[in-house]
Amino acid sequence: MERIIVVGNGMVGYKFCEKLVAAAGKGNLDITVFGEEPWPAYDRVHLSEYFSGATVDNLMMAPRTWYEENHILLKTNELITSIDRPNKVVRSHHGVTYPYDRLVLATGSGAFVPKIDGVDKKGVFVYRTIEDLDAILDYGKKANSAAVLGGGLLGLEAAKAIIDMGLEAHVVEFAPRLMPRQLDAQGSGLLQAKLEQLGIHIHLEKNTRKIHGNGKLSGLEFADGSELPVDMLVISAGIVPRDELAKKSGLAVANRGGIKVNEFLQTSDPDIFAIGEAASYEDMVYGLVAPGYEMATQVVNQLTGTPPKPFTGFDMSTKLKLIGVEVGSFGDPFGESEPFKPIVLEDKNKGIYKRINISEDGKRLLGGILVGDASDYNLLWQMVQNKMPLPPEPEDLILGKRNGEQGQAAAGIASLPAEAQVCSCENITKADISNAILDGAHKIGEIKKCTKAGTGCGGCLPMVNDLLKLELQNMGKNVKNVLCEHFDYSRQELLDLVKIKNIKTYNDLLDQYGKGDGCETCKPAVASILASVWNELITKQDTIQDTNDRYLANIQKGGSYSVVPRIPGGEITPEKLIVLGQVAQKYGLYTKITGGQRIDMFGARVDQLPDIWEELINAGFESGHAYGKALRTVKSCVGSTWCRFGVQDSVSFAIRVEERYRGIRAPHKIKGGVSGCIRECAEAQSKDFGIIATEKGWNLYVCGNGGSKPQHAQLLINDVDSETCIKYLDRFLIYYIKTAEPLTRTATWLNKLEGGLNHLRDVVVNDSLGLGEEFEREMEFMVATYSCEWKEVVNDPALRAKFTHFVNVAEPDPSIEFQEMRGQKIPVDWYK
């Protein structure tokens, strides 16, 4: 029986054993593992959780019994001190020798400790093992403040530990920014601001020259002459490969440290392999678990007769949460591999920074950086790995929900190729997970158990969950689609509950059918449901609204708002045009004609909004709902009134339709169009509903939209008269409002609707559900109870008083600034 010895029982050493047993079977190899610590392998990735209550058992990769059950001899508290290569024997510090046929060095790394005067003083620690953490915890009981030397990944993890201990925390970094290997200056600056908000003091460009104290640390002295008094110092300035055993045994080591290996992870002795942080391939040491696991896989393949895949390097993309702040860095984050064009989003208000680098030809994603919101990390990384084509508007990848539309990343998992790597830690592909689901793994825990996906860093679990939902739906399974963690109901179920139980407020719904305090997902969704059912003034529950709905206006870049009055069908009198010009001139607003045949006025302060609305209302205008998940516009051509090709009066019909459906709240914005002939000047077939004139009446099209994924509307019924067209529109809109998920456009709703257009036609035209008359009555209620939201605010002093920048003073926001362009004002680029 072949004798395999593994030196090192860290995460990579354990994973090697796990993979070896799985490939070779229990008891078919003589496996011995040595670990110098008292415990079996534990999870170093989540080591900081030890400070917030996790125990050694919680962090354990597997208990001792696992090694016994798999016929692996585990030797803890035993350090291998030498290798007798000619005789193939290793010797431990106990003086005991052990023979081997193949030897795997998984000795990992140690903490890099800079040569600083006084580094040996009491109160100075490294952050590497559980023993280190126990020592830090014990000493921290007598300390008030602590500094971390190093502002990289490990350093910031150590800073979290200091915060968890309740100490004043400082981070000292030699470089001019935090996480210099993962983040650029802007991303690092935003991360720094977030950490400082948590009370962490950041000291950049500081070269620590001396550690003060009489035997016991009392402070740090920097090369620039400044000093920092602290009670404790945690050094987390990087790692050093543990290659001392290899050096002593005559194995080749790299110039910058690490045991030299070839593409098959063999050292200079072909019977000795090195994996994990101890190994150096082409002078590169890989400090993440994912490449270590891949190395383990390829050595296992060689030991079990499976053709190995040469190890030629590894993508160092990473995603993690640092002290509550999401950070991601993927592909080529700094654009070092080839010429590129960056696209950057920075939202200082929300604390979000996103940067993607695209190829010069605009066809490929090369890499990027995410701070504050790394929810799209998995898909973006997959796009880099699989060289997936970019969407027509690449900025959609980081803008996410824009004007209510889902970002490109939301489409995600369905478009990935089968060979796409979903779990990098375990090298698990989309096909591996899909096959497991088809074989009966219908829960995340079951998928983790049979594929190992998500058992490493856990960063792939959101994508695994999306894939599980997709595959279960494809299998015809009923997937429970709840609104969020606070409501165990879908949007449709909540809408029914609101209506049946006569619930009028968010708090009542939460008390009766929810839990917790709610979140930014369920609050605006419930606000939309309540508005859809009761058609009440949305500002009555302003605290659960998004900013736009709360102030009945779209917030724009720079912090000002836009005002968009309704102009039904695009028809406007000269008198009203004059009023718009006068209002814009009086309040100094930027004006623009929109694509929906309206006039948009930008640059209003929130405290100016009611005054502006009052003047517009007095002139006969009303809210255009440009801010709401509601009907925006019904665009029209001039139709038979003016056009020699027109066969119906499209303007009159567009005005009738727009005035009927104005203010109706829905899961998403709705746009309509009416064209007077088949020449389609109103572009009706790109709208959520489009009406096109024929010689006999109207053709009604539904479920089209523009945006990042344009989709033509589909013909629902042709050659109907105006009344019938309105009836079917009533039914269509109510059915959509009652059944679509939050922020789902009609096009996406139809794409997911079982039975598609045929089912929709059966419900709307053929009344297959017998709900047609009920839908019409619900629409009539909406039409009858409509009131202009702007007018309600203008006439109600209590509501009007809410429109202030500050709750305690009546002053305008002093940070709003403008500059001139083409004779009009535009926001100053405040984000630069």
C-alpha positions in Angstrom: 0.0 0.0 0.0 1.4 3.4 -1.0 2.4 5.6 1.9 1.4 9.2 1.6 2.6 11.8 4.2 1.2 15.2 4.3 3.2 17.8 6.3 0.8 20.6 7.3 -2.8 20.3 8.5 -4.1 23.8 7.5 -7.1 24.4 5.1 -5.2 23.2 2.0 -3.7 20.2 3.8 -7.1 19.1 5.0 -8.7 19.7 1.5 -6.0 17.5 0.0 -6.9 14.7 2.3 -10.5 15.1 1.6 -10.0 15.0 -2.1 -7.5 12.1 -1.9 -9.9 9.9 0.1 -12.8 10.8 -2.3 -10.7 9.8 -5.3 -8.9 6.7 -4.0 -11.5 5.4 -1.5 -11.1 4.8 2.2 -8.3 2.5 3.3 -6.7 2.2 -0.2 -3.7 4.4 0.7 -1.7 4.7 3.9 -2.2 8.4 4.7 -0.5 10.3 7.6 -1.0 14.0 8.3 1.2 16.1 10.6 0.0 19.4 12.1 2.1 21.4 14.6 -0.9 23.0 16.3 -2.9 21.2 18.9 -6.1 21.2 16.8 -7.2 19.6 13.5 -7.4 21.9 10.5 -9.6 25.0 11.1 -11.0 27.8 8.9 -8.5 30.6 8.7 -10.6 32.6 6.3 -13.2 33.3 9.0 -10.7 33.5 11.8 -11.9 36.9 13.0 -15.3 35.3 14.0 -13.3 33.9 17.0 -13.5 37.4 18.5 -17.3 37.6 18.1 -18.1 34.3 19.8 -17.1 31.5 17.4 -15.3 28.6 19.1 -12.5 26.3 17.8 -15.2 23.7 17.2 -17.2 26.2 15.1 -14.1 26.9 12.9 -13.0 23.3 12.6 -12.9 21.9 9.0 -13.7 18.4 10.3 -13.5 16.7 13.8 -10.8 14.2 14.7 -13.3 11.4 14.1 -13.5 12.3 10.4 -9.8 11.4 10.0 -10.4 8.1 11.9 -13.4 7.3 9.8 -11.5 7.9 6.6 -8.4 5.8 7.7 -6.2 8.8 8.0 -3.6 9.0 10.8 -3.6 12.5 12.2 -0.6 13.7 14.3 -1.3 17.0 15.9 1.2 18.9 18.1 4.0 17.3 16.1 6.4 19.3 13.9 8.4 17.7 11.1 11.9 19.0 11.4 13.8 17.1 8.6 13.4 15.1 5.4 15.8 12.3 4.6 15.2 12.3 0.9 17.5 9.4 -0.2 15.8 7.1 2.3 12.4 8.7 2.0 11.9 9.3 5.7 10.7 12.3 7.7 11.7 13.0 11.3 9.5 14.9 13.8 10.7 17.0 16.8 10.0 14.0 19.0 12.8 12.2 17.2 10.4 9.7 15.6 10.9 8.8 11.9 8.1 8.0 9.4 8.7 6.5 5.9 6.9 7.7 2.8 6.5 6.9 -0.9 5.1 10.3 -1.8 5.4 13.4 0.3 3.1 16.5 0.2 4.3 19.7 1.8 1.4 21.9 2.8 3.3 23.9 5.4 1.5 27.1 4.6 2.8 30.4 5.6 3.7 32.5 8.7 3.2 36.1 9.5 5.7 38.6 8.0 7.3 40.5 10.9 9.2 43.6 9.8 12.6 44.4 11.4 11.5 47.2 13.7 13.4 48.3 16.8 11.4 47.0 19.8 9.3 44.4 17.9 10.0 41.9 20.6 8.4 43.9 23.4 5.4 42.6 25.4 2.1 43.6 23.8 3.3 42.9 20.2 1.4 40.1 18.5 1.0 38.5 15.1 -2.4 37.5 13.7 -2.2 34.0 12.3 -3.2 31.1 14.5 -5.8 30.4 17.2 -3.0 30.5 19.8 -2.2 34.1 18.5 -5.8 35.0 18.9 -6.0 33.6 22.5 -3.0 35.7 23.4 -4.5 38.8 21.8 -7.8 38.3 23.7 -6.0 37.8 27.0 -3.8 40.8 26.6 -6.6 43.0 25.3 -8.4 42.7 28.6 -5.8 45.0 30.1 -5.6 47.4 27.1 -7.6 50.4 26.0 -6.2 50.9 22.5 -4.5 48.8 19.8 -2.9 49.4 16.4 -2.7 47.0 13.4 0.4 47.2 11.3 -0.8 46.6 7.8 -3.8 47.9 5.9 -4.3 44.9 3.6 -6.8 42.1 3.7 -5.4 40.5 6.9 -4.8 43.8 8.6 -8.4 44.9 8.2 -9.6 41.6 9.5 -7.4 42.2 12.5 -8.9 45.7 12.9 -12.3 44.0 13.0 -11.1 41.8 15.8 -9.9 44.9 17.8 -13.3 46.5 17.3 -15.0 43.3 18.5 -12.8 43.5 21.6 -14.2 47.0 22.4 -10.8 48.7 22.0 -9.8 52.0 20.3 -8.6 50.8 16.9 -5.8 52.2 14.6 -4.6 50.9 11.3 -1.1 51.8 10.2 -0.3 51.3 6.5 3.0 52.0 4.7 1.3 52.5 1.3 -0.7 55.6 0.4 -4.0 53.7 0.5 -5.7 50.7 2.1 -5.7 47.3 0.3 -3.3 48.6 -2.3 -3.2 45.2 -4.1 -7.0 45.1 -4.6 -8.3 48.6 -4.7 -7.5 51.8 -6.6 -7.2 55.2 -5.0 -11.0 56.0 -5.3 -12.2 52.7 -4.0 -9.7 52.7 -1.2 -10.7 56.2 -0.2 -14.4 55.2 0.0 -13.5 52.1 2.1 -11.4 54.3 4.4 -14.3 56.7 4.9 -16.6 53.8 5.8 -14.0 52.4 8.3 -13.5 55.9 9.8 -17.3 56.2 10.3 -17.0 53.0 12.5 -14.4 54.7 14.7 -11.2 53.2 13.2 -8.4 55.6 12.9 -6.4 55.2 9.6 -2.8 56.3 9.3 -1.4 56.1 5.7 2.1 56.4 4.4 3.5 55.6 7.8 6.8 53.8 8.1 7.1 52.4 11.6 10.6 53.0 12.8 10.5 52.1 16.5 8.3 50.5 19.1 8.4 52.4 22.4 8.1 51.0 25.9 10.2 49.8 28.8 9.8 46.1 28.1 6.1 46.6 27.4 4.7 48.4 24.4 3.7 52.0 25.0 3.5 53.4 21.5 4.8 53.6 17.9 7.3 56.1 16.4 7.2 56.7 12.6 9.9 57.8 10.2 8.4 61.2 9.8 8.8 61.9 13.5 5.2 61.5 14.5 4.1 59.1 17.3 1.1 57.0 18.1 0.5 56.0 21.8 -1.2 52.6 21.9 -1.3 49.7 24.4 -1.1 46.8 21.9 0.2 46.2 18.4 -1.0 43.4 16.0 1.3 42.9 13.1 -0.5 41.8 10.0 1.8 43.0 7.3 1.7 40.0 5.0 2.8 36.4 4.9 6.1 34.5 4.5 5.9 31.0 2.9 7.0 28.3 5.4 9.8 26.9 3.3 12.4 26.3 6.1 11.9 22.5 6.0 12.3 22.4 2.3 15.5 24.5 2.5 17.0 22.3 5.2 16.2 19.3 3.0 18.0 20.7 -0.1 14.8 21.4 -2.1 14.9 24.4 -4.4 13.2 27.5 -3.2 12.2 30.7 -5.0 14.1 34.0 -4.8 11.3 35.6 -3.0 10.5 32.6 -0.8 8.4 29.5 -1.3 9.1 26.0 -2.4 9.8 25.9 -6.2 7.3 23.8 -8.0 6.6 23.0 -11.7 3.2 23.0 -13.4 2.5 19.6 -11.8 3.3 20.9 -8.3 6.4 18.8 -8.1 9.4 20.2 -6.2 13.0 19.6 -7.3 12.4 16.1 -6.0 9.7 14.4 -8.2 8.4 12.4 -5.3 7.8 15.5 -3.2 4.9 17.9 -4.0 4.2 21.4 -2.5 0.8 23.0 -2.4 -0.9 26.1 -0.9 1.0 29.1 0.4 4.2 27.2 0.8 4.5 26.6 -3.0 5.9 29.1 -5.5 5.1 28.7 -9.2 7.2 30.9 -11.4 8.2 33.0 -8.4 4.6 33.6 -7.4 3.0 32.6 -4.1 -0.8 32.4 -4.0 -2.2 33.6 -0.7 -5.9 32.6 -1.2 -7.5 29.2 -0.5 -8.9 28.7 -4.0 -5.6 28.3 -5.8 -4.4 26.1 -2.9 -7.5 23.8 -3.4 -6.8 23.7 -7.1 -3.2 22.6 -6.4 -4.5 19.9 -4.1 -6.8 18.6 -6.8 -4.0 18.3 -9.3 -1.7 16.4 -6.9 -4.6 14.1 -6.0 -5.1 13.4 -9.7 -1.5 12.4 -10.1 -1.5 10.1 -7.1 -4.7 8.3 -8.2 -3.9 7.9 -11.9 -6.2 10.7 -13.2 -4.7 12.9 -15.9 -3.8 16.1 -14.2 -4.4 19.6 -15.4 -1.2 21.6 -15.4 -1.2 24.4 -12.8 -0.1 27.5 -14.7 -1.3 30.2 -12.3 -4.6 31.3 -10.8 -7.0 34.2 -11.0 -6.6 36.1 -7.7 -10.1 37.7 -7.8 -11.6 38.0 -4.3 -14.8 39.1 -2.6 -15.2 39.6 1.1 -16.9 41.6 3.7 -14.6 43.8 5.8 -16.3 45.0 9.0 -19.6 45.1 7.3 -18.3 46.6 4.1 -18.5 44.5 0.9 -15.3 44.6 -1.2 -14.6 42.8 -4.5 -11.7 42.8 -6.9 -11.7 40.7 -10.0 -9.9 40.0 -13.2 -7.5 42.8 -14.1 -8.6 45.5 -11.6 -6.0 48.1 -12.5 -6.0 47.6 -16.3 -2.4 46.3 -16.4 -2.9 43.5 -18.9 -3.9 45.4 -22.1 -5.2 48.8 -23.1 -8.6 49.5 -21.6 -11.4 52.0 -21.0 -12.7 52.4 -17.4 -16.3 53.0 -16.4 -16.7 54.3 -12.9 -19.7 54.8 -10.6 -19.1 56.5 -7.3 -22.0 57.3 -4.9 -20.7 58.9 -1.8 -24.1 59.3 -0.4 -24.7 55.5 -0.4 -21.0 54.6 0.1 -20.7 52.7 -3.2 -17.8 52.7 -5.6 -17.8 50.5 -8.7 -15.2 50.4 -11.5 -15.1 48.1 -14.5 -12.4 48.0 -17.2 -13.5 47.1 -20.7 -11.4 46.4 -23.7 -10.6 49.2 -26.1 -13.0 47.6 -28.7 -15.8 47.6 -26.1 -16.5 43.9 -26.5 -14.9 42.3 -23.3 -14.9 42.9 -19.6 -11.3 42.8 -18.3 -11.7 43.3 -14.6 -13.0 45.7 -11.9 -13.3 46.9 -8.4 -16.4 46.9 -6.1 -16.7 48.7 -2.7 -19.9 49.0 -0.7 -22.0 46.8 -3.0 -20.4 43.6 -4.4 -23.7 41.9 -5.1 -22.9 41.6 -8.8 -19.4 40.3 -8.2 -20.1 36.6 -9.2 -21.6 37.5 -12.6 -18.9 40.1 -13.4 -16.2 37.6 -12.5 -17.9 35.0 -14.7 -18.0 37.4 -17.6 -14.2 37.9 -17.3 -13.5 34.2 -16.9 -15.7 33.1 -19.8 -15.1 36.1 -22.1 -18.8 36.7 -22.3 -19.9 39.5 -24.6 -20.8 42.9 -23.0 -24.3 44.3 -23.2 -24.9 47.2 -25.6 -24.5 49.7 -22.7 -21.7 48.3 -20.5 -22.4 50.8 -17.8 -25.6 48.8 -17.0 -23.3 46.2 -15.4 -22.6 48.5 -12.5 -25.6 50.9 -12.5 -27.9 48.1 -11.4 -31.5 49.3 -11.0 -31.7 52.4 -13.1 -35.0 54.2 -13.4 -36.5 51.1 -11.9 -35.0 48.8 -14.5 -33.0 45.8 -13.5 -29.3 45.9 -14.4 -27.7 43.6 -16.8 -26.3 41.5 -14.0 -29.8 40.5 -12.9 -30.2 38.2 -15.9 -27.1 36.4 -14.8 -26.9 32.7 -14.2 -29.1 31.5 -17.2 -26.7 32.9 -19.7 -23.5 31.3 -18.3 -22.0 28.4 -20.2 -22.1 24.9 -18.6 -18.4 24.9 -18.1 -18.4 28.2 -16.2 -16.7 27.9 -12.8 -19.2 28.9 -10.1 -17.2 27.9 -7.1 -13.6 28.8 -7.4 -12.5 27.3 -4.1 -13.6 23.8 -5.2 -13.5 24.4 -9.0 -17.1 23.5 -9.3 -18.8 24.3 -12.6 -22.3 25.3 -13.4 -22.8 21.9 -15.0 -21.6 20.1 -11.8 -24.3 22.0 -9.7 -27.0 21.5 -12.3 -26.3 17.8 -12.5 -26.5 17.6 -8.7 -29.8 19.3 -8.7 -31.2 17.0 -11.4 -30.0 14.1 -9.2 -32.1 15.3 -6.3 -30.1 17.9 -4.4 -32.9 20.4 -4.0 -31.6 22.4 -1.0 -28.4 24.5 -0.6 -27.2 22.2 2.1 -27.6 19.2 -0.1 -25.7 20.9 -3.0 -22.9 21.8 -0.6 -22.7 18.2 0.6 -22.5 16.5 -2.7 -20.5 19.1 -4.8 -18.6 21.0 -2.0 -19.7 24.2 -3.7 -20.0 27.0 -1.2 -18.0 25.2 1.5 -14.9 27.4 1.1 -15.1 31.1 1.3 -18.9 31.0 0.7 -18.8 33.8 -1.9 -20.5 31.7 -4.6 -23.6 30.8 -2.5 -25.8 33.6 -4.0 -25.1 32.3 -7.5 -25.6 28.7 -6.3 -29.0 29.7 -4.9 -29.9 31.4 -8.2 -29.0 28.3 -10.1 -31.0 26.1 -7.8 -34.1 28.3 -8.4 -33.5 28.2 -12.1 -33.1 24.5 -12.3 -36.1 23.8 -10.1 -38.3 26.0 -12.2 -37.0 24.2 -15.4 -38.0 20.9 -13.7 -41.5 22.3 -13.1 -41.1 22.5 -9.4 -42.9 25.2 -7.4 -40.3 27.6 -6.1 -41.5 29.8 -3.3 -40.6 33.4 -4.3 -40.8 35.4 -1.1 -40.5 39.2 -1.0 -37.6 39.2 1.5 -36.6 37.8 4.8 -39.3 39.8 6.6 -42.2 38.5 4.7 -42.7 34.8 3.9 -45.0 35.8 1.0 -44.7 36.7 -2.6 -45.7 40.2 -3.8 -48.9 38.7 -5.3 -49.8 37.0 -2.0 -49.2 40.2 0.0 -51.4 42.2 -2.5 -54.2 39.7 -1.9 -53.7 39.9 1.9 -53.8 43.7 1.9 -57.0 43.7 -0.1 -58.8 40.9 1.8 -57.8 42.0 5.3 -58.3 45.7 4.5 -54.7 46.6 5.6 -53.9 50.2 5.0 -50.4 50.7 6.5 -47.0 49.0 6.3 -46.8 48.6 10.0 -50.1 46.8 10.1 -49.0 44.4 7.4 -45.7 43.8 9.1 -47.4 43.1 12.5 -49.8 40.7 11.1 -47.8 38.8 8.4 -44.2 39.8 8.8 -41.3 39.8 11.2 -38.5 42.1 12.2 -38.4 45.8 11.3 -38.4 45.5 7.5 -35.8 46.5 5.0 -35.1 48.6 1.9 -36.5 45.7 -0.2 -39.9 45.2 1.3 -40.7 48.8 2.3 -41.0 50.3 -1.2 -42.5 47.1 -2.5 -45.3 47.2 0.2 -45.7 51.0 -0.5 -46.3 50.1 -4.1 -48.8 47.4 -3.2 -50.8 49.7 -0.9 -50.9 52.4 -3.6 -52.0 49.8 -6.2 -54.8 48.5 -4.0 -56.1 51.7 -2.3 -54.9 54.4 -4.7 -54.3 56.7 -1.7 -51.8 59.6 -1.6 -48.4 58.0 -1.5 -46.8 60.7 0.7 -49.0 59.6 3.6 -46.5 56.8 4.2 -43.4 58.7 3.1 -41.0 56.9 5.4 -41.3 53.6 3.5 -40.9 55.2 0.1 -37.8 55.5 -2.1 -36.5 59.0 -2.4 -38.2 59.7 -5.7 -41.7 58.7 -4.4 -41.1 60.4 -1.1 -40.6 63.8 -2.7 -42.7 63.1 -5.9 -39.8 64.0 -8.1 -36.6 62.3 -9.5 -33.5 63.1 -7.5 -30.7 63.9 -10.0 -26.9 64.0 -9.9 -25.8 66.7 -7.5 -28.8 66.3 -5.1 -31.3 68.5 -7.0 -34.7 67.3 -8.4 -36.5 67.4 -11.7 -40.1 68.4 -12.3 -42.0 66.7 -15.1 -45.6 67.8 -15.5 -48.0 65.6 -17.5 -48.6 66.5 -21.1 -51.1 63.9 -22.3 -50.4 62.6 -25.7 -47.7 65.3 -26.1 -50.4 67.9 -26.9 -49.9 71.3 -25.3 -51.4 74.8 -25.8 -49.2 77.8 -26.4 -50.4 79.3 -23.1 -49.1 76.2 -21.2 -45.8 76.3 -23.0 -45.4 79.9 -21.9 -46.1 79.0 -18.3 -43.4 76.2 -18.4 -40.9 78.7 -19.8 -41.8 81.3 -17.1 -41.5 78.7 -14.3 -38.2 77.4 -15.5 -36.9 81.0 -15.9 -38.1 82.0 -12.4 -36.5 79.1 -10.6 -33.5 78.8 -12.8 -34.2 75.3 -14.1 -32.6 73.4 -16.9 -35.2 72.4 -19.5 -35.2 69.5 -22.0 -37.9 67.8 -24.2 -38.0 64.2 -23.2 -38.3 61.1 -25.5 -41.9 60.7 -24.1 -43.1 64.1 -25.5 -42.8 66.0 -22.3 -40.8 68.9 -21.0 -38.4 68.1 -18.1 -37.2 70.8 -15.8 -34.0 70.0 -13.8 -32.2 71.6 -10.9 -35.0 72.3 -8.3 -34.2 72.1 -4.6 -36.5 70.0 -2.6 -37.8 73.0 -0.7 -38.7 74.7 -4.0 -40.8 71.8 -5.3 -44.2 72.7 -3.8 -43.8 76.3 -5.0 -43.0 75.2 -8.5 -45.9 72.7 -8.5 -48.3 75.4 -7.3 -47.6 77.6 -10.3 -47.9 74.7 -12.7 -51.2 73.5 -11.1 -52.6 77.0 -11.4 -51.9 76.8 -15.1 -53.7 73.5 -15.5 -50.8 71.0 -15.2 -50.6 68.0 -12.9 -47.9 65.5 -11.8 -46.4 63.5 -14.7 -45.4 60.6 -12.3 -41.9 60.6 -13.8 -40.7 59.5 -10.4 -43.1 56.7 -9.8 -43.7 53.1 -10.7 -46.7 54.2 -12.6 -47.8 55.3 -16.0 -45.3 57.7 -17.4 -46.5 58.7 -20.9 -48.6 57.7 -23.8 -46.7 58.9 -26.7 -48.6 59.8 -30.0 -48.0 61.0 -33.5 -50.3 63.7 -34.9 -52.5 61.0 -36.5 -55.4 61.7 -38.9 -55.8 65.2 -37.6 -52.8 66.5 -39.5 -51.0 63.6 -41.2 -51.9 62.6 -44.7 -51.2 59.0 -43.9 -53.1 58.8 -40.6 -56.2 56.6 -40.5 -57.3 57.3 -36.9 -57.1 60.2 -34.5 -54.2 59.0 -32.5 -53.8 62.2 -30.4 -57.3 62.1 -29.0 -57.1 58.4 -28.2 -53.6 58.8 -26.6 -55.0 61.6 -24.4 -58.0 59.5 -23.4 -55.7 56.5 -22.5 -53.2 58.6 -20.6 -55.8 60.4 -18.6 -57.5 57.1 -17.7 -54.4 55.4 -16.4 -52.5 58.3 -14.9 -51.3 57.8 -11.4 -52.0 54.0 -11.3 -49.2 52.3 -9.3 -47.7 49.2 -10.6 -44.7 46.8 -10.0 -42.7 48.9 -12.5 -43.0 52.0 -14.7 -45.4 51.7 -17.6 -45.1 53.5 -21.0 -47.6 53.5 -23.8 -47.9 54.8 -27.4 -50.6 55.4 -30.0 -49.7 55.5 -33.7 -52.2 56.8 -36.3 -51.1 54.3 -38.9 -48.7 51.4 -39.6 -45.8 53.9 -40.2 -45.5 53.8 -36.4 -44.1 57.3 -35.7 -45.1 57.0 -32.0 -42.9 53.8 -31.7 -45.8 52.1 -30.0 -44.3 48.6 -30.4 -41.5 49.4 -28.0 -43.9 50.2 -25.2 -45.5 48.3 -22.4 -48.7 48.7 -24.4 -48.9 50.0 -27.9 -52.0 50.9 -30.0 -51.7 51.2 -33.8 -54.5 52.5 -36.0 -55.9 50.3 -38.8 -58.7 51.1 -41.3 -61.1 49.1 -39.0 -60.0 50.3 -35.6 -57.0 49.6 -33.4 -54.4 46.8 -33.0 -53.4 46.4 -29.4 -49.8 45.3 -28.6 -48.5 44.5 -25.1 -45.3 43.8 -23.2 -42.6 45.6 -25.0 -40.0 47.8 -23.5 -36.7 49.6 -24.3 -33.8 49.8 -21.9 -30.7 47.6 -21.8 -32.6 44.6 -23.3 -35.1 46.1 -25.8 -38.1 43.9 -26.6 -40.9 44.5 -29.2 -44.4 44.3 -27.9 -46.6 41.4 -29.2 -49.9 41.6 -30.8 -52.7 40.8 -28.4 -55.8 41.6 -30.5 -56.4 43.4 -33.8 -59.0 45.6 -35.4 -61.0 46.4 -32.2 -62.9 49.6 -31.6 -61.9 52.1 -29.0 -64.1 50.9 -26.2 -63.0 47.3 -26.6 -59.4 48.4 -26.7 -59.9 50.2 -23.4 -61.6 47.2 -21.9 -58.7 44.9 -22.8 -56.2 47.4 -21.6 -58.0 47.6 -18.2 -57.8 43.8 -17.9 -54.2 43.6 -19.0 -52.9 46.3 -16.6 -54.8 44.9 -13.6 -53.6 41.4 -14.3 -50.0 42.6 -14.5 -50.3 44.7 -11.3 -51.7 41.8 -9.4 -49.3 39.1 -10.5 -45.9 40.6 -11.4 -43.0 40.7 -9.0 -41.5 44.0 -7.7 -39.5 45.9 -10.3 -40.5 43.6 -13.1 -41.3 45.3 -16.5 -44.2 43.9 -18.5 -41.8 42.3 -21.0 -40.0 40.3 -18.3 -43.3 39.4 -16.7 -44.6 38.0 -20.0 -41.3 36.1 -20.6 -41.8 34.4 -17.2 -45.5 33.9 -17.5 -46.5 30.3 -17.9 -48.2 29.9 -21.3 -46.8 33.2 -22.5 -48.8 35.4 -24.9 -51.4 32.6 -25.5 -52.2 32.5 -21.8 -52.3 36.3 -21.5 -54.7 36.4 -24.5 -56.9 33.8 -22.9 -57.1 35.8 -19.7 -57.6 39.2 -21.2 -59.6 38.6 -24.4 -61.3 35.2 -23.8 -61.7 35.8 -20.0 -60.6 32.2 -19.3 -60.3 32.9 -15.5 -63.7 34.6 -15.3 -62.1 37.7 -13.8 -62.6 40.1 -16.6 -65.4 42.1 -15.1 -63.7 42.2 -11.7 -60.5 43.5 -13.4 -62.6 46.2 -15.1 -64.3 47.2 -11.8 -60.9 47.5 -10.1 -59.7 49.8 -12.9 -62.8 51.9 -12.6 -62.1 52.3 -8.9 -58.6 53.5 -9.7 -59.8 55.9 -12.3 -62.6 57.3 -10.0 -60.3 57.8 -7.0 -57.4 59.5 -8.9 -56.1 62.8 -7.5 -53.0 64.7 -8.4 -50.3 64.1 -5.8 -48.7 67.5 -6.4 -52.0 69.2 -5.8 -52.6 67.3 -2.6 -49.2 68.4 -1.3 -49.7 72.1 -2.4 -53.0 72.3 -0.6 -52.0 70.5 2.6 -49.7 72.5 4.9 -48.7 69.4 6.9 -47.6 67.6 3.7 -46.0 70.7 2.3 -43.9 71.1 5.5 -42.2 67.8 4.7 -40.4 69.2 1.7 -37.2 70.5 3.4 -33.6 69.4 3.1 -33.2 69.5 6.9 -35.7 68.5 9.6 -34.5 71.1 12.1 -33.9 74.2 9.9 -35.5 75.7 6.9 -32.3 76.4 5.1 -31.6 74.9 1.6 -28.8 72.4 1.1 -25.6 74.4 0.8 -23.8 71.5 -1.0 -25.8 71.8 -4.2 -23.7 73.5 -6.9 -24.2 74.2 -10.6 -22.1 75.2 -13.6 -23.1 76.5 -17.0 -23.3 74.6 -20.3 -24.8 75.8 -23.5 -26.6 78.7 -21.8 -28.2 76.5 -19.1 -27.1 75.2 -15.7 -25.9 71.6 -15.0 -24.7 70.0 -11.8 -21.1 70.5 -10.8 -19.2 67.2 -10.9 -19.3 66.8 -7.1 -18.2 63.2 -7.2 -14.7 64.0 -8.7 
